Amino acid sequence: MFSPVKIVGYINDWEAIGLGPVAVLPEYQRQGIGSSLIYAGLEVCCQLDQYIVFVLGHHDYYPRFGFELASRKGFHYKSTEYDPNFFVLELKHGALLGKFGYVHFLPAFGID
């Protein structure tokens, strides 16, 4: 699932996209289902001119899709405690240029 996120910066606020952590039932894992869903979703993000995607998830899984630690790019979720599992993906070169701040998911997710 992809949904809007709000980034609160030091100068101004802006929006990007958040990817809900992907889960596949154990008996269906390692068949490429999760990867296919992520790649298809990222493609749709590009079609909608959404070039920045954040995810809070497993540190061994999301980097294979190009996600990088968000803290290295100047982004955090709640506190630095989440930095090892909080990632960002730039789908268009330069989309992150000059941007930084704290990322807030929709209240419906109950994680902010």
VEXBANU-205969 format. One line per field, with one value per residue: x, y, z of N, C-alpha, C, O in turn; residue in one letter; residue number from 1. Coordinates in nm, 2 decimals. Example, Ala and Ser with C-alpha at 12.3 -4.5 7.8 and 13.67 -1.06 7.14 Angstrom:
// VEXBANU-205969
n_X = (1.32|1.28)
n_Y = (-0.57|-0.22)
n_Z = (0.78|0.71)
ca_X = (1.23|1.37)
ca_Y = (-0.45|-0.11)
ca_Z = (0.78|0.71)
c_X = (1.32|1.29)
c_Y = (-0.33|0.00)
c_Z = (0.78|0.79)
o_X = (1.42|1.34)
o_Y = (-0.33|0.11)
o_Z = (0.85|0.80)
rest = (A|S)
nr = (1|2)
***
This chain:
// VEXBANU-205969
n_X = (0.08|0.05|0.07|0.00|0.26|0.36|0.61|0.78|0.97|1.25|1.23|1.00|0.70|0.63|0.50|0.52|0.55|0.45|0.54|0.36|0.48|0.56|0.40|0.39|0.22|0.37|0.38|0.37|0.59|0.91|0.86|0.85|0.64|0.61|0.81|0.73|0.49|0.60|0.77|0.58|0.41|0.60|0.64|0.39|0.39|0.59|0.45|0.26|0.40|0.53|0.81|0.95|0.98|0.91|0.98|0.91|1.07|1.20|1.55|1.71|1.56|1.44|1.66|1.73|1.57|1.66|1.62|1.75|1.91|1.72|1.81|2.06|2.02|1.90|1.66|1.41|1.21|0.99|1.20|1.56|1.59|1.45|1.60|1.77|1.59|1.44|1.37|1.44|1.36|1.47|1.31|1.35|1.63|1.77|1.54|1.54|1.70|1.80|1.61|1.47|1.39|1.13|0.93|0.59|0.34|0.00|-0.26|-0.44|-0.29|-0.20|0.06|0.19)
n_Y = (-0.12|0.22|0.55|0.90|1.09|1.33|1.56|1.73|2.00|2.22|2.46|2.46|2.26|1.96|1.71|1.35|1.01|0.72|0.39|0.11|-0.14|-0.45|-0.76|-1.11|-1.41|-1.68|-1.93|-1.85|-1.70|-1.61|-1.64|-1.43|-1.26|-1.04|-0.87|-0.82|-0.68|-0.45|-0.34|-0.29|-0.10|0.11|0.18|0.29|0.50|0.67|0.72|0.88|1.11|1.11|1.10|1.04|0.81|0.67|0.42|0.23|-0.03|-0.37|-0.40|-0.56|-0.61|-0.40|-0.24|-0.39|-0.30|-0.06|0.13|0.35|0.42|0.66|0.85|0.91|1.08|1.29|1.26|1.16|0.95|1.00|0.96|0.93|0.67|0.50|0.51|0.29|0.13|0.29|0.41|0.56|0.62|0.75|0.82|0.97|1.12|1.37|1.44|1.46|1.67|1.93|1.88|1.78|1.65|1.56|1.27|1.21|0.97|0.90|0.96|0.74|0.51|0.49|0.52|0.75)
n_Z = (0.00|-0.08|0.03|0.11|0.27|0.51|0.53|0.77|0.76|0.83|0.72|0.54|0.49|0.32|0.08|0.03|-0.07|0.12|0.17|0.28|0.50|0.34|0.34|0.31|0.32|0.49|0.35|0.09|0.04|-0.10|-0.37|-0.52|-0.50|-0.32|-0.41|-0.68|-0.62|-0.50|-0.70|-0.90|-0.77|-0.73|-0.99|-1.06|-0.89|-1.01|-1.26|-1.16|-1.10|-0.86|-0.68|-0.45|-0.20|0.11|0.36|0.65|0.77|0.74|0.77|0.61|0.38|0.22|0.11|-0.12|-0.32|-0.38|-0.18|0.06|0.37|0.54|0.72|0.64|0.44|0.56|0.68|0.92|1.12|1.37|1.59|1.63|1.70|1.53|1.30|1.19|1.05|0.88|0.57|0.25|-0.09|-0.39|-0.68|-0.90|-1.02|-0.82|-0.69|-0.41|-0.35|-0.15|0.04|0.35|0.68|0.92|0.89|0.86|0.89|0.77|1.01|1.02|1.02|1.27|1.37|1.42)
ca_X = (0.00|0.12|-0.01|0.08|0.32|0.39|0.75|0.80|1.11|1.29|1.19|0.87|0.65|0.59|0.45|0.58|0.47|0.49|0.51|0.34|0.56|0.50|0.40|0.34|0.20|0.50|0.37|0.38|0.71|1.02|0.81|0.86|0.51|0.63|0.90|0.64|0.40|0.67|0.81|0.46|0.38|0.70|0.62|0.27|0.44|0.65|0.35|0.18|0.50|0.57|0.95|1.02|0.91|0.96|0.92|0.97|1.07|1.32|1.68|1.77|1.47|1.41|1.77|1.74|1.49|1.72|1.60|1.87|1.88|1.67|1.89|2.18|1.97|1.85|1.52|1.39|1.07|0.98|1.33|1.68|1.57|1.40|1.69|1.82|1.48|1.37|1.44|1.39|1.40|1.45|1.27|1.40|1.75|1.76|1.42|1.57|1.79|1.76|1.49|1.51|1.29|1.07|0.83|0.47|0.24|-0.14|-0.31|-0.51|-0.19|-0.17|0.20|0.24)
ca_Y = (0.00|0.35|0.66|1.02|1.12|1.47|1.59|1.86|2.05|2.33|2.58|2.44|2.13|1.91|1.57|1.25|0.88|0.62|0.25|0.03|-0.26|-0.55|-0.89|-1.22|-1.53|-1.76|-2.04|-1.79|-1.62|-1.65|-1.66|-1.30|-1.18|-0.91|-0.79|-0.78|-0.57|-0.33|-0.28|-0.24|0.02|0.21|0.23|0.37|0.63|0.75|0.76|0.99|1.21|1.09|1.05|1.01|0.71|0.63|0.30|0.18|-0.18|-0.46|-0.35|-0.65|-0.63|-0.28|-0.20|-0.46|-0.22|0.07|0.21|0.39|0.48|0.79|0.93|0.95|1.18|1.40|1.23|1.08|0.91|1.02|0.99|0.85|0.52|0.43|0.53|0.17|0.07|0.39|0.42|0.65|0.59|0.86|0.76|1.05|1.18|1.50|1.47|1.48|1.78|2.04|1.84|1.70|1.67|1.44|1.22|1.17|0.89|0.94|0.92|0.62|0.41|0.48|0.51|0.88)
ca_Z = (0.00|-0.09|0.08|0.13|0.40|0.53|0.58|0.83|0.74|0.91|0.65|0.50|0.49|0.18|0.08|-0.05|-0.06|0.21|0.14|0.40|0.49|0.26|0.40|0.23|0.40|0.48|0.25|-0.04|0.04|-0.19|-0.50|-0.60|-0.49|-0.26|-0.50|-0.79|-0.57|-0.48|-0.83|-0.97|-0.70|-0.76|-1.13|-1.06|-0.83|-1.12|-1.35|-1.09|-1.07|-0.72|-0.70|-0.32|-0.13|0.24|0.42|0.78|0.75|0.77|0.72|0.50|0.27|0.14|0.02|-0.25|-0.42|-0.40|-0.07|0.14|0.51|0.53|0.81|0.57|0.35|0.63|0.71|1.03|1.16|1.52|1.66|1.57|1.74|1.41|1.18|1.13|0.98|0.81|0.44|0.14|-0.23|-0.49|-0.80|-1.00|-0.98|-0.78|-0.62|-0.27|-0.34|-0.07|0.12|0.48|0.78|0.99|0.81|0.93|0.82|0.80|1.14|1.02|1.04|1.41|1.40|1.45)
c_X = (0.09|0.03|0.07|0.14|0.35|0.53|0.75|0.94|1.13|1.24|1.04|0.83|0.62|0.55|0.53|0.49|0.53|0.45|0.48|0.42|0.48|0.51|0.33|0.33|0.33|0.49|0.38|0.51|0.82|0.97|0.81|0.73|0.54|0.71|0.81|0.55|0.48|0.71|0.69|0.41|0.47|0.68|0.50|0.31|0.50|0.55|0.27|0.27|0.53|0.71|1.02|0.93|0.98|0.90|0.99|0.96|1.20|1.44|1.74|1.68|1.46|1.53|1.78|1.66|1.55|1.70|1.73|1.82|1.84|1.76|2.01|2.15|1.90|1.70|1.51|1.24|1.07|1.11|1.44|1.67|1.53|1.49|1.74|1.71|1.39|1.44|1.37|1.44|1.37|1.43|1.32|1.52|1.73|1.64|1.44|1.65|1.73|1.64|1.54|1.39|1.24|0.95|0.71|0.37|0.10|-0.18|-0.38|-0.42|-0.16|-0.03|0.27|0.19)
c_Y = (0.12|0.45|0.78|1.03|1.27|1.48|1.73|1.90|2.17|2.46|2.57|2.29|2.09|1.76|1.48|1.12|0.79|0.48|0.18|-0.09|-0.38|-0.68|-0.99|-1.34|-1.62|-1.87|-1.98|-1.71|-1.69|-1.70|-1.53|-1.21|-1.04|-0.82|-0.74|-0.66|-0.44|-0.26|-0.22|-0.11|0.14|0.27|0.32|0.51|0.72|0.80|0.88|1.11|1.22|1.03|1.03|0.92|0.67|0.50|0.27|0.03|-0.25|-0.41|-0.43|-0.66|-0.52|-0.23|-0.27|-0.39|-0.08|0.17|0.23|0.43|0.62|0.89|0.99|1.06|1.30|1.39|1.14|1.05|0.91|1.05|0.90|0.70|0.44|0.43|0.40|0.10|0.16|0.42|0.52|0.60|0.71|0.80|0.84|1.13|1.33|1.54|1.51|1.61|1.89|2.01|1.76|1.73|1.55|1.40|1.17|1.09|0.94|0.89|0.78|0.50|0.39|0.47|0.65|0.94)
c_Z = (0.00|-0.05|0.10|0.26|0.40|0.59|0.64|0.83|0.83|0.85|0.60|0.50|0.34|0.19|-0.01|-0.04|0.04|0.16|0.27|0.39|0.42|0.34|0.31|0.32|0.38|0.37|0.11|-0.06|-0.06|-0.32|-0.58|-0.59|-0.43|-0.35|-0.62|-0.74|-0.56|-0.61|-0.90|-0.90|-0.73|-0.90|-1.14|-0.99|-0.93|-1.22|-1.29|-1.05|-0.92|-0.71|-0.57|-0.24|0.00|0.29|0.56|0.78|0.78|0.70|0.61|0.38|0.17|0.06|-0.11|-0.36|-0.44|-0.28|0.01|0.28|0.50|0.61|0.73|0.47|0.42|0.68|0.83|1.05|1.31|1.59|1.59|1.61|1.62|1.29|1.12|1.04|0.90|0.68|0.35|0.01|-0.32|-0.62|-0.92|-0.95|-0.94|-0.70|-0.48|-0.25|-0.26|0.03|0.24|0.57|0.85|0.91|0.90|0.84|0.85|0.93|1.14|1.04|1.19|1.45|1.43|1.57)
o_X = (0.19|-0.09|0.19|0.09|0.37|0.56|0.73|1.03|1.04|1.22|0.96|0.92|0.59|0.55|0.59|0.38|0.66|0.34|0.57|0.44|0.37|0.61|0.23|0.42|0.37|0.59|0.40|0.53|0.81|1.03|0.76|0.72|0.49|0.68|0.83|0.53|0.43|0.69|0.70|0.38|0.42|0.70|0.50|0.26|0.47|0.56|0.22|0.23|0.55|0.72|1.14|0.81|1.10|0.79|1.11|0.85|1.29|1.44|1.83|1.73|1.48|1.51|1.84|1.68|1.49|1.75|1.81|1.71|1.92|1.77|2.06|2.23|1.85|1.64|1.59|1.15|1.14|1.12|1.41|1.74|1.56|1.47|1.75|1.75|1.28|1.56|1.25|1.56|1.26|1.52|1.32|1.51|1.68|1.62|1.36|1.67|1.62|1.59|1.64|1.31|1.30|0.86|0.73|0.33|0.08|-0.14|-0.38|-0.46|-0.11|0.00|0.39|0.22)
o_Y = (0.13|0.45|0.78|0.98|1.33|1.41|1.82|1.84|2.21|2.56|2.66|2.20|2.17|1.71|1.52|1.14|0.78|0.46|0.18|-0.15|-0.40|-0.72|-0.96|-1.36|-1.64|-1.89|-2.06|-1.65|-1.81|-1.78|-1.53|-1.11|-0.94|-0.70|-0.62|-0.57|-0.33|-0.14|-0.11|-0.01|0.25|0.39|0.42|0.61|0.84|0.91|0.96|1.19|1.33|0.91|0.99|0.95|0.64|0.47|0.30|-0.02|-0.19|-0.39|-0.39|-0.71|-0.53|-0.18|-0.21|-0.42|0.00|0.28|0.14|0.48|0.71|1.01|1.10|1.13|1.39|1.48|1.05|1.13|0.83|1.16|0.82|0.62|0.32|0.36|0.39|0.01|0.13|0.46|0.55|0.55|0.76|0.74|0.79|1.19|1.40|1.65|1.58|1.65|1.94|2.10|1.69|1.81|1.44|1.48|1.10|1.14|1.01|0.78|0.71|0.39|0.29|0.42|0.65|1.05)
o_Z = (0.07|-0.08|0.11|0.36|0.29|0.69|0.57|0.90|0.90|0.92|0.62|0.52|0.26|0.30|-0.10|-0.01|0.06|0.12|0.36|0.28|0.44|0.39|0.25|0.40|0.27|0.31|0.02|-0.16|-0.09|-0.39|-0.70|-0.65|-0.49|-0.36|-0.66|-0.82|-0.59|-0.63|-0.96|-0.97|-0.74|-0.93|-1.21|-1.04|-0.94|-1.26|-1.37|-0.97|-0.87|-0.74|-0.57|-0.22|0.00|0.25|0.57|0.78|0.83|0.57|0.54|0.27|0.05|-0.05|-0.21|-0.48|-0.51|-0.28|0.03|0.29|0.44|0.57|0.76|0.42|0.36|0.71|0.85|1.00|1.38|1.64|1.51|1.55|1.61|1.19|1.00|0.96|0.86|0.69|0.37|0.00|-0.32|-0.68|-1.04|-0.84|-1.02|-0.65|-0.42|-0.13|-0.29|0.09|0.23|0.55|0.83|0.87|1.00|0.74|0.95|0.98|1.24|1.08|1.23|1.56|1.45|1.62)
rest = (M|F|S|P|V|K|I|V|G|Y|I|N|D|W|E|A|I|G|L|G|P|V|A|V|L|P|E|Y|Q|R|Q|G|I|G|S|S|L|I|Y|A|G|L|E|V|C|C|Q|L|D|Q|Y|I|V|F|V|L|G|H|H|D|Y|Y|P|R|F|G|F|E|L|A|S|R|K|G|F|H|Y|K|S|T|E|Y|D|P|N|F|F|V|L|E|L|K|H|G|A|L|L|G|K|F|G|Y|V|H|F|L|P|A|F|G|I|D)
nr = (1|2|3|4|5|6|7|8|9|10|11|12|13|14|15|16|17|18|19|20|21|22|23|24|25|26|27|28|29|30|31|32|33|34|35|36|37|38|39|40|41|42|43|44|45|46|47|48|49|50|51|52|53|54|55|56|57|58|59|60|61|62|63|64|65|66|67|68|69|70|71|72|73|74|75|76|77|78|79|80|81|82|83|84|85|86|87|88|89|90|91|92|93|94|95|96|97|98|99|100|101|102|103|104|105|106|107|108|109|110|111|112)
***
